Amino acid sequence: MEDTDSDTYISSVLIKVREGYDIDRVITNIRRKTDGVQIVRTQNLITGISKSLAIL
């Protein structure tokens, strides 16, 4: 894997937030502790995919 360009790969991690936790606070904490991540909430992801498929 030394010859691979990591910029050409997409990785994702789904996080289920327990009831009682503030999702926006969880997102803020992840962004503070992790450089270079893009966080997309599930609803925004689904909406984006739906719009992309509608164009096809």
FENNORQUI-V971129 format. One record per pair of residues at least 24 apart in sequence whose C-alpha atoms are under 6 Angstrom apart, sorted by the first residue. I is the first residue (numbers start at 1). J is the second residue. Records with the same first field share a line. If there is no record, write none. Layout:
BEGIN
I->J / J
END
This chain:
BEGIN
none
END
